[in-house]
Amino acid sequence: RAGLAQQGFSAERLRMVDPTLTAVNHISLAAGRDPSGTGVVSTAFHRPDTPITKWVSGFNASSEAETLWTTARRNGLRVGTLAWPGADAGALDRIGDFGVVWPGPPLARSEILEFDPETAETTGEVPSNDGLPPLLWRLRFNLRSTIPADQELLVALVDADPNGRPRYDAVAMRLASEDDWRYFGEMEWADIAFEARGEEDLRPHLYGAWCKVLYIDRFTGSLRFYRGEINRLHAYPDAFEDRLTEAIGPWPGEPDRAVAEWWLDLNQGIDLDTFIEQGERLDRYFDQMTEWVLAEEEVDLLLTYHSSLDVYLHGSLIVDELQWAYSPGRALAAREGLKRMGRSIDRSAASLWNTLDPEKDALVVVSDHGQLPIFEVVRPNRALADAGLVRVVEEGGRSRAAADTPMVAVTSGAMIHLYLNLSGREPGGAVTAAEAPELLRRAARVLADLEAEGKPAVEKIFTRREAAAIGLDHPSSGDLVIFLAPGFAADGGLDGPALEPSRYYGQHGFLASHDEMCGVLFARGAGIKKRRFGEVAAIDVAPMIARWLGFEFGAQ
């Protein structure tokens, strides 16, 4: 990556827009406008004229400013989007000529299974040596409304080495619908794939999951086994999806934060190496995807996205003694893991560059934010409810804001949009214009008073009008726009205390003025001069790319 940056255009810092969140900055990078111009003001936000408890996702909200991919297509260029946030194919202005869409919930969540030899069957289908009988378990995963509704995975533990010492040392595995067994050792990965039609699928698709043998007790025959999420590739049009799936297989999934408890107890979650290997696998999957598209498709502009480093930092930015999981050993392990993930991203950039023709192609590498370590989670709705400012109802054993609540906080990362339930603006609004100023003052005071470990939780509170100074005065912004201080992250839930130690360790969404929130930017290739800048604004990236492509875009 350093070599690419030194040979072309680069910036020491890419100053992101506020808030420093994935959905917000990917749209601003592509539209050349801050949130006041795009309308995408957060990862999650409330729109005026909708019920106070309703919110939308910034990942599938259309930008009010035209994006680079739309303008490029209007200028006769062929565009592909490969999991680029904001290009979700949910509307005509959120598609390219072809694309891959970030998948939604998996067909089945991941699980870690403890196979007990006391519950095992035996089988004559797989040999086992040294007098040890094969141990067989049948793993069924319920796929809800899928056709077929379940799948059965056969997992057998055997002694594969005829050395005269009876020891279980290998796992044989196959789907019940398959004939052939495959063999794997401890800490080795195995993939499964099958055709199914999910509840929301219009046709059958190839689904898959990655499994890993986490631990074999060679003497007792106990087995610890990880079965990853079951996913498929989502792409359009259908013919493109089918060809791409045939070439690179089903979606492999992100690093699995749901079971990544390596810093706590290796008997409870997956280990650090497994977590990193999942990130590396996703990077290699995107490498294969991009290389295949460049070889098989006519394309003038291709936008692609890697999430692995972001996911790793959320779970593993362990650097601060205040963090719940901190110890010198865990911090060292996390730091070495970060180096490994960095090398994986470097490998992806180098792979992509080597696929291109430098005489006619150009590569632009950009990121959407940095991350800061966190030690405490803030629940603003809980704090406001305790102060009598959010009205709460119980539903299904969980607390939520009532439809007639005076206000609600919508959180994303380290920032909060606080909305009044304003009469005349929100349907069924409960707050009059006369009551609004005092309610906002009370809410600001409640949040400003939050602290942990002697540190204030809030760095800055803006009114919507004041938020114009940072490009956040859009009507969809909160009546108050709150940024937490480094070390804190927001949780919009009501269940749990207003403050508690965080069980994850990296976050973004802090004010963009923090240099740690800056992204990277470098470019190399045809028509790009060797030049180095100190700082470039994120909203200048799209106009710059448009110039290289030969058309006008935005304010230039």
Helices and strands as residue ranges (DSSP letters): H 2-6, E 9-15, H 22-31, H 35-38, E 44-45, E 56-57, G 58-60, H 68-74, E 79-82, G 92-94, E 98-101, E 111-115, G 117-119, E 135-142, E 150-158, E 170-175, E 182-184, E 189-196, E 205-216, E 223-227, E 234-236, H 238-248, G 257-259, H 272-296, E 301-304, H 308-316, H 328-355, E 362-366, E 372-378, H 380-386, E 392-395, E 398-401, E 407-412, E 415-420, H 436-448, E 451-452, E 455-456, E 458-463, G 466-470, E 480-484, E 487-490, E 499-501, E 506-507, G 515-517, E 519-525, E 531-537, G 538-540, H 541-549
